[in-house]
Amino acid sequence: MSNYSRRNVITVATLAMEANCISGRSIMRSDNIDVFELKREINKSALDKSMSGVKNFSEFGAKGDGVSDNSEAWKKVAIWASGRSFSGNSPKLLISPGRYVSFEMPNLAIDRFHMQFDGEVWLINNGRDHSFILDGGSAGDGVYGMVITGWPQIYGNKNSKNGIFARGIFNSHLQFNCRGAGSDGVGFYGAWLVDNKIEFIMTSVEGGLYNAPKCGILLTTRNVNEDSSYNNIEIKISGVDVGVALYSSLGNSIYGGSIQNCIVGMQLYEGAWDNKIWATDFEGNETDIIDSSKRLYLNGCDLNGLSHFIDGSSGAKIFGGRVEKIKVDSHVSNILISGVGFNRTGSGYYQNSSSTTRLRDVFDISGGNYLDEKQLTN
């Protein structure tokens, strides 16, 4: 027996029961040990638990009852995650199924922060700001290594701003289902996003839109020479004025999915370069493509409406897939249309006012033969 007094001695079984036991310690019999030693072990275990890098949203006071305001809970999350990330750790937040209302969201752009949404999670914005904020800043080096998975459903209201506002985010995986945003806003507004994997749904078909914004997804620059570039983007968008708008953007790949029932499926502006659209279904849009960018690449897409190349467009290439209606304005240069199916409906047309447009292996689906430039023009 130690030199401590008897009142400081307690059985392992008794103290472990009072402390809900100690992880990894097997109690085989009620040996007498020093109470101070065991309490130190218990305190260390509790400290390790409090410093855990994985927490549930409910631990911050969140309630997914569709009524309670979770603004303060989100602020506590941001403080906790920022503290861990600043120390070089990777915080992870688990969000259980529920409908979480907020009037004010904090900025959740935090290095290596992982948010995992489990099941059907609604994030309902009853305020006037962006519904979900990932802001790496108007200046500085931005934020790296974020992971957001589980398709959280973002519900913006007509008086709010954008559904998701993302700026200065790099090498991250972002997964969202936006069910609404401000009437003059964008479902997903991205500025200076680089080398991210983005999966985004905003559709009036599957479940409908709480409030439709002007645009589904928009990519642009943060400052000069800070374009949104080399992102891999999978989309499903419908029921907005413009499905995808690319401003200052470079080398992005949009693949799979669909853009449907929009006034303009995709519009690319003069600041956009070398963007690639792969195997995307354009359906029910008044105009599928309006392009004034440099070196747009369309491969294997199903373009049922009009593809319109306007002043500023140069070097665009359309390979494979189908193009129903093509219009090339006079100041457009070096458009190549190769290996495509044309005129499946019998009402397709080709209007070319540029002397540098090239055609190769364009197949008239209705006529059952390959066409050359002269046949198409006539």
Buried (B, 14 or more C-beta within 10 A) or exposed (E): EEEEEEEEBBBBBEBBEEBEBBEEEEBEEEEEBBBEEBBEBBEEBEEEEEEEBEBEBBBBEBBBEEEBBBBBBBBBBBEBBBEBBEEEBBBBBBBBEBBBBBEBBBBBBBBBBBBBBBEEBBBBBBBEBBBBBBBBBEEEEBBBBBBBBBBBBBBBBBEBBBBBBBBBBBEBBBBBBBBBBBBEBBBBBBBBBBBBBBBBBBBBEEEEBBBBBBBBBBBBBBEEEBBBBBBBBBBBBBBBBBBBBBBBBBBBBBBEBBBBBBEBBBBBBBBBBBBBBBBBBBBBBEBBBBBBBBBBBBBBBBBBBBBBBBEBBBBBBBBBBBBBBBBBBEBBBBBBBEBBBBBBEEEBEBEBEBEEBEBEEBBBBEEEEEBEBEBBEE
